[in-house]
Amino acid sequence: MPKILFLGDIVGRPGRDAVRARVKALRAEQSFDLIIANAENAAAGAGLTAVIAHELLEAGLDALTLGDHVWDQRNFDTEIGALERVCRPANLPAQCPGRTYLVVTAPGGFRLGLFTVLGRNFMNMKGECPFAAADKMLREHGKEADAWIVEAHMEATSEKVALGWYLDGRCAAVLGSHTHIPTADVSLRPRGTAYQTDLGMSGPYASVIGRNVQTAIARFLDGMPRKSEVAEGDVRLCGCVVEIETTTGLAAKAERFEENFPAS
């Protein structure tokens, strides 16, 4: 059974350093067939650049997904089209640049399809209905891969949970991202879809969702705008491991993944 590791949002240089140091070793140590990560916060905590995308892929990641910070870095809209293993959210307007889905091939020829949908509740960037978008993606592209993982990049827990039930039996996994806090609800839905409400982040946990603690507290106290730097302490890689049954394209096993960096 192909064994997939999906890492939560890579945050700034601390997250990138952990990826560079550990991804290739993790593949060897735990026999991962594919390792995927959300990289929408990889560039100084907000957005992605082509240079950083290449750096992360060269570090051993097989594919990168994005979320509501997809356009935060200047000129990335002109760079994304050339990045063949990077996809932006599928339910953004059709005229947006970038790929709406990816199909990556594991050793042995197993093809994994992958796409992200943005939520519509409490999000600054508005996309089309994620439920309808997921339906369309699976209907139009489902046969291009042996199994699919759908990333639910959403703020509202209820929206993620609902999408997990909605897609049960139609994809290998629905994995949530965006809130940077790993949840303890990894499960297999009755029809064979693995689910986790949030993968957490791959970055500094001695922080306020990746940012400097004192700056974040000060903003809550007085509401004044401040530049918020990426924090540095307690760096972890967090995500979910999904093992997929090749004959059905559904999940056979799923479990949380978390590793301190440097390993303790």
N, C-alpha and C positions, 0 to 999 in steps of 0.2 A: 504494500500500500504506500503510495507517495506520502511523504511526511513534509508538511508545509509549516514554516514559521512566518507569521505576520506580525511585524513589530509596529507598535504605536508611534505616534508623531515624534520624529527626530527633532529635538529642540537645540538649536544653536551649535556652537563649537563643542560643548561637552557631549552632546548626543552624537555628533559626527565623529569625535575622537573614540567613543566607545564602539561605534560601528566599525571604524577602521581597524581597531585593535582586536575585535572579537568575532566578526561575522564569519570570516573564513575558518577560524578555529572552531566555531560552533557547528558549522556545516560538517566538519570532520568528526568532532566529538559526539554529536548527537544524530548524525546521519540524516540531516535535512536534505531533501531533494530540491526545494526551492525556498528562498528567503526573500520576503517582500517587506517594504516599509512605507509608511506615510512620511513624506518629506516636506510637507507644506510649511514647517517652521524651522527648516534646516539652516536657512540663511539669516543669521543674527536674530533668530527667533520668530521671523515673519517672512514667509515666502521661500522661493527657491531660485537659484541661478543655474545656468547651463554648466558653469565651471563646477559648482558644488554637486550637481546631478551626476556629472561624469566621475567626480571623486567618489561618490557613494556607490556607484555601479562598479567602479574599479575595485572598491573595497570588498566586493563580493555579493552585493544585493542584486537580485535578478530583475526587480521591477520597483518602480516608485509611483505612489499615488499622491494626490493633492486634495486640498479642501478649499475652504472659503478664503484662505490667504493666497490662493493661486497667483494673483496678479500683484502682490505686494511689492515685489522687487522690480525696479525700473527695467524696462525692455524685455522682461521675460516673455511677454506676449509675442515678441519677434523671435525668441529662441526656442520656444516649446515645440514648434513644429518639427524641428530636426532631432528631437530627443525621442528615439524609437521605443524606449522602455519606460516612458513616463506618460501617465494619463491624467487629464484634468477631470473634474466631476462631470458625469454623463448628462446631468439634467440642467446644465447651463445652456443659454441660448445657442442654437445651432451654429450661428455665425462666429462664435468664439473659436480661437485657434486651439490646436492641440487634439490629441487622440481621446476618444471617449471611452475606450476600453483597450485592454491588452490581452494577448494570448502568449504565454511563456511556456517553453517546453523543458521538461525535466529530463534528466538522464533516463534512457529507456523509452523516450518518446511520448510520455504522458503530457497532455496539453492542458494547462490551467488557464481559464479565462478569468478576467478580473476587471471590475469597474467600481466606481464610487458614485453614490448619490448624496446630494446635500439635503439636509432637512429644511423645513419651511417654518419651523417654530423657533422664535428667539434668535434668528440668524440675521446678520447684517447683509449677507449676499443672498438674494432670492433666486431660486431655481424653479423649474417646472416640478410638478408633483413627483416625488421620489418613487411612489408606488407605481404610477403609470410609466415612469421612465424605466424602472427595473423590469416591468412587464415587457416593454418595447425592446430593451437590450437583449433579454433572454429569448424573446420571440424571433428577433432578427438575426442574432449572432450565436444562439445557443449551440448550434451544431458545429461551430468552429473550434470548440474545445471539448475535452472529456469531462470536465467539471468546472464549476464557477464559484468564485468567492465574491460576495457583494460587500463592499465597505459602506457602512451607514455613518456618514460624517454629519452628526447632528448634535444639537444642544439638548433637546428634550428627550429624557429617558423613555417616556411613553411612546414617542414616535419611533425610536429604535426598536423597542420591544414589539410594537405592532408590526413593523416591517419584518422582524424575525419570524413572527407567526405567519405573516402573509406569504412569505417565500418558502416556508417549510416544505421540503420535498422537491423543490425546484432548483436548488443550488446546494453546494457542499457546505457553505458557511455564510452567515451574515454577521459581520464583525463591526462593532461600533468604534468610532474615534471622535476626536475633537475636544473632549473635556479634560484630557490629560490625567485623569484619575482612573487607575485600573479597577474594574469591578470584579466581584467574586462570584458571578453568576454564570460561569461557563457551563453549557449544557448541550445535550443533543435533543432537538425537537422531535416529536413523535414520528415524523416522516423522514428523518435522517439529515436534517440541517443543523450544523453546529452553530451555536450562538454565544456571543458575549456582548454586553451592553457597551463597555468601553475597554479598549486594549491598554489604556494608560499611555504615558509618553516614554520615549527613550531619551532621557535627559536628566537634569538636576532636580531631585526631589526636596532638597533643602531650599525651598522656593515657594512662591505662590504661582502654581501651574507653570513653572519654568522661569519665572522672573524674580528679580531681587526682592527679598522679603520686605525690607524697610521701605523701599520705594512704593511697593504695593500697599502697605499699611497706611503710609502717608496719603496716598490718593484716596483711600477709603475715608480717612479722617477729615480731610478738608476739600476733597473734590478737585483740587488743582491739578492741571496737566503736568506730567513729569516724564522725562525720558526713562523708560523702564528697561534696564539691561538684563540680559540673560544671567541667571544665577549659575553657580559652579559646583555646589556641594551635593553629596549623596547621589552620584550619577548611577542610573540603572537603565538596563534594557528591559522593556516590558512588552508583552504581546500575547499571542495565542498560538498554540501548536495544534494543527488539524491533520489527522490522518484520513485519507480518502480511499474509499473502495472503488477500484477502477471499473468494475462491472456496472456499477450504478451511478457513479459520479457524486455520491453522497458521503457524508462523514461517518467514519467508523469509531472515531475517538477524538476528543478535544480536551485540552487542558491549558490552564494559564501558564505563561512563561514569565519569569522575572529573574534577572541576574544583576548583582551589584558590580560596579566597575570603579576601580579594579576589584576583581573578585575577592570576597572576604573569606 
